Amino acid sequence: MSAAVLRRAATASGAGLAVLWLAAALISGFTARRYLGPLDEGILMQAAARMADGQWPWRDFSWSYGPGQPLVVLATGESLFSWRVLRVAADATAAVLVWALVRDVRPRWAPWAWAAAAVTAAQPTSANPTAPALAFALGAVLCATRGRPAWAGALAAAAAFWRPDVGVIGALAAAAVFVAGERRVRAREGDESRCAGEARGGARAAAVALGVAAVVGLGLYAPFIVAAGPGTVWDALVVQATKDGAWWRLPFPAGFDGGDPKDFLAWLAPYAALIVLALAVPRRPAAGLVVLGAGAAIYYVSRADLEHAQGLLVVAAALAAFVRPAVVGIALLAILIVVGVGNRASALLRPPELTTYRGIAIPPEEARALPEVVARIDHLVPPGEPIYVAPRRSDLVTFTNPLLHYLTDRPNVLRRDVLLQAKPEEQRNIVRALEQRRPRVVIRWTDPASSKPEPNRRGEPSGSTALDDYLERAYRLESRFGYYDVLVSRSIAAA
């Protein structure tokens, strides 16, 4: 995009705003049909499938996020495309909201902030509901800057319907905008009675935003809380994360492991974003963005990889306009644009070799194996009967493949579609469930990535092989398709 176009974008409205949104959607969307996500996409599609069968999240199956995303997938026919369309729309909306937040105060920075946010949000992509939640939270901050506390609270509640943690941070960010305005009023010279009245108005607006967020959020969650019970929902959304965090966290990247200059800039970007967050001047709308960025920083530190950095980097693209000295903000925007444009250009000009499967482009070997394993399951397991997807090795499980349940259209033996299978107590529970339900078939997913060690508790072998031992006793290898071993029950085979 040329400098002249960017300058015109700084004052865009109406049709120009639509152009910005469509351009950001194009940047995000041209790779949206690439790759299947065995874990995040599998969890999402399983949640939608379970809800289609009449199950309620938390009451009937485990679910770590808000119900918004699986409801959208369910409403659009449990399609692999629906969450991708939602993700593209969320990315484009976030970029336009960044533009709007910056344009209100520093118009010349707005198009560059939009460009940085658009290319940053576009990659990597995942079925994780953070992107839509972030878009709602940015909308809450924008509404706060426009003096609309009720709308700000409602959008924060919508963010919470996707991710409760992002919704809470979004509500606090909106309130921070009004509180920052109140402090600025108190610091002004002039009519003291007028200043006092405006300050009280800021406090009331913050209270309205928080109150509306709480009421609307509770209303959205009410059917699920009634169905599952408040204690169960609280445990799933809050308590469980504190228990399992050490198994999922990745350490902050302390050193650069090597690569080309773009890789170095990608490694540097989160550090630059944190510096921008620390140096941002707390004025409207930066006060709300600082709160939102602080929440995104905590999310990133919880698992310091590129996917978890996206929210922080998108918020920092807006905050860059409010940093002193300005060169720090310029440097961050330059880093984000160079890295993002490089990634998008590589994806466009040097696309990987992929083959279409169910409308999604995946590696050719996967495209060959998946139809064969699905056909084999159709032959071996009657519709409606459950299967189980086992890890490559039960003592070291980096991530699993619940997407196979959706692709084979066979339910899971277990109540939870994602769990820490290497833990000895989890293995005992899995074996108990397999002994009770005796599925005809177990698929063992043998992709080496599934047991690649990570620098956390999951990366350390647990020493427990109870699940592997049981599968060896109770099942035998029937067929193999790529990374998928089809195991059949020895008792059924003998009969």
GITAKA-V628298 format. One record per residue. N is the residue number from 0. RES is the residue in one small letter. OMEGA is omega in degrees with one decimal (none if undefined). BURIAL is + if it has 24 or more other C-alpha atoms within 12 Angstrom, else -. Layout:
N,RES,OMEGA,BURIAL
N,RES,OMEGA,BURIAL
This chain:
0,m,-174.5,-
1,s,179.5,-
2,a,179.6,-
3,a,178.4,-
4,v,179.1,-
5,l,178.2,+
6,r,178.0,-
7,r,-179.7,-
8,a,-178.6,+
9,a,180.0,+
10,t,-175.8,+
11,a,173.2,+
12,s,178.3,-
13,g,-178.2,-
14,a,178.6,-
15,g,177.0,-
16,l,177.0,+
17,a,177.6,-
18,v,177.6,-
19,l,-179.2,+
20,w,-179.0,+
21,l,177.9,+
22,a,178.0,+
23,a,177.5,+
24,a,177.7,+
25,l,178.8,+
26,i,-179.5,+
27,s,-164.9,+
28,g,-171.6,+
29,f,173.9,+
30,t,-173.9,+
31,a,-178.1,+
32,r,179.7,+
33,r,169.9,+
34,y,170.5,+
35,l,178.9,+
36,g,-174.3,+
37,p,-176.5,+
38,l,-174.3,+
39,d,178.8,+
40,e,177.7,+
41,g,178.3,+
42,i,-178.5,+
43,l,-176.7,+
44,m,175.9,+
45,q,178.4,+
46,a,179.0,+
47,a,179.7,+
48,a,178.9,+
49,r,179.5,+
50,m,175.8,+
51,a,177.9,-
52,d,177.8,-
53,g,178.9,-
54,q,178.2,-
55,w,176.3,+
56,p,179.8,+
57,w,177.3,+
58,r,-173.4,+
59,d,177.9,-
60,f,-178.2,+
61,s,-179.2,+
62,w,-171.3,+
63,s,-175.9,+
64,y,172.5,+
65,g,-175.6,+
66,p,-173.5,+
67,g,-174.2,+
68,q,177.6,+
69,p,176.2,+
70,l,176.8,+
71,v,178.8,+
72,v,178.6,+
73,l,-177.9,+
74,a,-178.5,-
75,t,171.6,-
76,g,177.3,-
77,e,-176.5,+
78,s,173.5,+
79,l,-178.5,+
80,f,-168.5,+
81,s,-179.4,+
82,w,177.7,+
83,r,176.5,+
84,v,177.9,+
85,l,-179.3,+
86,r,178.3,+
87,v,178.8,+
88,a,179.3,+
89,a,178.8,+
90,d,-179.0,+
91,a,179.6,+
92,t,178.5,+
93,a,180.0,+
94,a,179.8,+
95,v,177.9,+
96,l,174.6,+
97,v,177.5,+
98,w,-176.5,+
99,a,-179.5,+
100,l,-179.7,+
101,v,-176.3,+
102,r,-177.5,+
103,d,-174.6,+
104,v,-176.9,+
105,r,-172.2,+
106,p,-177.1,+
107,r,178.2,+
108,w,-169.7,+
109,a,-178.2,+
110,p,179.5,+
111,w,175.3,+
112,a,176.6,+
113,w,-178.4,+
114,a,179.9,+
115,a,179.8,+
116,a,-177.3,+
117,a,-177.5,+
118,v,179.2,+
119,t,-178.9,+
120,a,-171.4,+
121,a,-173.8,+
122,q,-1.4,+
123,p,179.1,+
124,t,-177.4,+
125,s,176.2,+
126,a,174.8,+
127,n,-174.8,+
128,p,-177.9,+
129,t,-175.8,+
130,a,176.6,+
131,p,179.4,+
132,a,178.8,+
133,l,178.4,+
134,a,177.1,+
135,f,-178.7,+
136,a,174.9,+
137,l,175.8,+
138,g,177.6,+
139,a,178.4,+
140,v,179.4,+
141,l,178.6,+
142,c,177.8,+
143,a,179.2,+
144,t,178.4,+
145,r,177.4,+
146,g,-179.3,+
147,r,-174.0,+
148,p,-179.0,+
149,a,177.9,+
150,w,178.3,+
151,a,178.7,+
152,g,180.0,+
153,a,178.9,+
154,l,174.9,+
155,a,176.6,+
156,a,176.8,+
157,a,175.9,+
158,a,179.4,+
159,a,178.3,+
160,f,173.0,+
161,w,177.9,+
162,r,-177.9,+
163,p,-178.6,+
164,d,178.6,+
165,v,177.9,+
166,g,178.6,+
167,v,179.0,+
168,i,178.3,+
169,g,178.1,+
170,a,178.2,+
171,l,179.1,+
172,a,177.9,+
173,a,178.1,+
174,a,-179.6,+
175,a,177.7,+
176,v,-179.8,+
177,f,178.3,+
178,v,178.2,+
179,a,176.5,+
180,g,177.7,+
181,e,-179.9,+
182,r,179.7,+
183,r,177.8,-
184,v,-179.0,+
185,r,-178.0,+
186,a,-177.5,-
187,r,172.4,-
188,e,176.9,-
189,g,-176.3,-
190,d,-175.2,-
191,e,-179.5,-
192,s,177.5,-
193,r,179.3,-
194,c,-179.8,-
195,a,178.7,-
196,g,178.5,-
197,e,178.7,+
198,a,177.5,+
199,r,176.9,-
200,g,177.3,+
201,g,178.8,+
202,a,178.5,+
203,r,180.0,-
204,a,177.2,+
205,a,178.9,+
206,a,178.2,+
207,v,-179.7,+
208,a,179.9,+
209,l,-179.8,+
210,g,178.7,+
211,v,178.4,+
212,a,-179.4,+
213,a,-176.4,+
214,v,-179.3,-
215,v,178.5,+
216,g,177.8,+
217,l,177.7,+
218,g,179.3,-
219,l,-177.9,+
220,y,-171.4,+
221,a,-179.3,-
222,p,-177.9,-
223,f,176.4,+
224,i,178.0,+
225,v,-177.1,-
226,a,-173.2,-
227,a,-174.3,+
228,g,-176.9,-
229,p,-179.7,-
230,g,179.6,-
231,t,179.8,+
232,v,178.7,+
233,w,-179.7,+
234,d,-177.6,-
235,a,-173.2,+
236,l,-173.6,+
237,v,-171.2,-
238,v,-175.6,-
239,q,-179.6,-
240,a,178.9,-
241,t,179.5,-
242,k,-171.0,-
243,d,-172.7,-
244,g,-177.1,-
245,a,180.0,-
246,w,-173.5,+
247,w,-173.4,+
248,r,169.6,+
249,l,-177.5,+
250,p,176.7,-
251,f,-175.8,+
252,p,-173.3,-
253,a,-176.9,-
254,g,179.5,-
255,f,-175.5,-
256,d,179.8,-
257,g,-179.4,-
258,g,-179.3,-
259,d,-178.6,-
260,p,179.1,-
261,k,177.1,-
262,d,178.6,-
263,f,179.6,-
264,l,177.2,+
265,a,176.5,+
266,w,-176.5,+
267,l,-171.4,+
268,a,179.7,+
269,p,176.4,+
270,y,179.1,+
271,a,179.3,+
272,a,179.0,+
273,l,176.4,+
274,i,177.2,+
275,v,179.2,+
276,l,-178.5,+
277,a,-173.8,+
278,l,-176.6,+
279,a,178.8,+
280,v,-173.5,+
281,p,175.6,+
282,r,177.8,+
283,r,-9.0,+
284,p,-172.6,+
285,a,-180.0,+
286,a,177.9,+
287,g,179.0,+
288,l,177.1,+
289,v,178.1,+
290,v,179.3,+
291,l,178.3,+
292,g,177.5,+
293,a,176.2,+
294,g,177.9,+
295,a,178.5,+
296,a,177.1,+
297,i,178.2,-
298,y,179.3,+
299,y,-178.4,+
300,v,178.9,+
301,s,175.5,+
302,r,-167.5,+
303,a,173.3,+
304,d,-174.7,+
305,l,-178.7,+
306,e,-178.0,+
307,h,176.5,+
308,a,-172.1,+
309,q,-178.9,+
310,g,178.1,+
311,l,-176.7,+
312,l,178.9,+
313,v,178.0,+
314,v,179.8,+
315,a,176.3,+
316,a,175.5,+
317,a,-177.9,+
318,l,-178.0,+
319,a,-178.9,+
320,a,-174.2,+
321,f,-176.2,+
322,v,170.8,+
323,r,2.1,-
324,p,-175.0,-
325,a,-177.3,-
326,v,178.5,-
327,v,177.3,+
328,g,177.6,+
329,i,-179.5,+
330,a,179.6,+
331,l,179.8,+
332,l,178.8,+
333,a,178.9,+
334,i,-177.5,+
335,l,-178.8,+
336,i,179.5,+
337,v,-179.6,+
338,v,-177.5,+
339,g,178.2,+
340,v,177.4,+
341,g,178.7,+
342,n,-179.7,+
343,r,179.2,+
344,a,178.0,-
345,s,180.0,-
346,a,-178.4,+
347,l,-172.0,-
348,l,179.8,-
349,r,-176.4,-
350,p,177.4,-
351,p,176.4,-
352,e,-176.1,-
353,l,177.9,-
354,t,-175.4,-
355,t,173.5,-
356,y,-177.2,+
357,r,177.7,-
358,g,-179.2,-
359,i,-179.5,-
360,a,-177.6,+
361,i,178.6,+
362,p,-175.1,-
363,p,-178.8,-
364,e,175.9,-
365,e,-179.7,+
366,a,176.1,+
367,r,-172.6,-
368,a,-172.3,+
369,l,177.7,+
370,p,-179.4,-
371,e,-179.8,+
372,v,177.2,+
373,v,178.3,+
374,a,-179.9,-
375,r,177.6,+
376,i,177.1,+
377,d,-179.7,+
378,h,-171.9,-
379,l,-171.2,+
380,v,178.1,+
381,p,178.2,-
382,p,178.3,-
383,g,178.4,-
384,e,-175.1,-
385,p,169.6,+
386,i,174.5,+
387,y,176.4,+
388,v,-175.2,+
389,a,176.6,+
390,p,178.7,+
391,r,175.3,+
392,r,-169.6,+
393,s,-179.1,+
394,d,-179.8,+
395,l,-175.2,+
396,v,178.1,+
397,t,172.0,+
398,f,-172.4,+
399,t,-173.3,+
400,n,177.1,+
401,p,178.5,+
402,l,179.5,+
403,l,177.3,+
404,h,178.3,+
405,y,-176.3,+
406,l,179.4,+
407,t,-178.2,+
408,d,176.7,+
409,r,-177.4,+
410,p,179.7,+
411,n,173.8,+
412,v,-172.8,+
413,l,175.0,+
414,r,-178.2,+
415,r,179.5,+
416,d,173.7,+
417,v,-179.2,+
418,l,-179.7,+
419,l,-170.0,+
420,q,-178.4,+
421,a,-178.8,+
422,k,-177.6,+
423,p,-178.4,-
424,e,176.8,-
425,e,178.7,+
426,q,178.2,+
427,r,178.5,-
428,n,179.2,+
429,i,179.7,+
430,v,178.8,+
431,r,179.2,-
432,a,178.3,-
433,l,178.6,+
434,e,-178.7,-
435,q,-173.2,-
436,r,175.2,-
437,r,178.3,+
438,p,179.6,+
439,r,-171.7,+
440,v,168.1,+
441,v,173.7,+
442,i,175.1,+
443,r,180.0,+
444,w,-170.1,+
445,t,176.6,+
446,d,-179.7,+
447,p,179.4,-
448,a,-176.8,-
449,s,178.9,+
450,s,177.1,+
451,k,-176.0,-
452,p,173.8,-
453,e,178.2,+
454,p,176.1,-
455,n,-176.2,+
456,r,176.7,+
457,r,-178.0,+
458,g,178.6,+
459,e,178.0,-
460,p,-176.5,+
461,s,-176.9,+
462,g,-179.3,-
463,s,176.2,-
464,t,-176.3,+
465,a,-179.9,+
466,l,178.0,+
467,d,179.9,+
468,d,179.2,-
469,y,-179.3,+
470,l,177.8,+
471,e,-179.6,-
472,r,-167.5,-
473,a,-175.4,+
474,y,175.7,+
475,r,178.8,+
476,l,179.5,-
477,e,-179.5,-
478,s,-178.3,+
479,r,178.8,+
480,f,-178.5,+
481,g,-179.8,+
482,y,-175.6,+
483,y,175.0,+
484,d,178.3,+
485,v,-180.0,+
486,l,178.8,+
487,v,-178.1,+
488,s,179.1,+
489,r,-178.4,-
490,s,177.6,-
491,i,179.4,-
492,a,-179.7,-
493,a,179.3,-
494,a,none,-
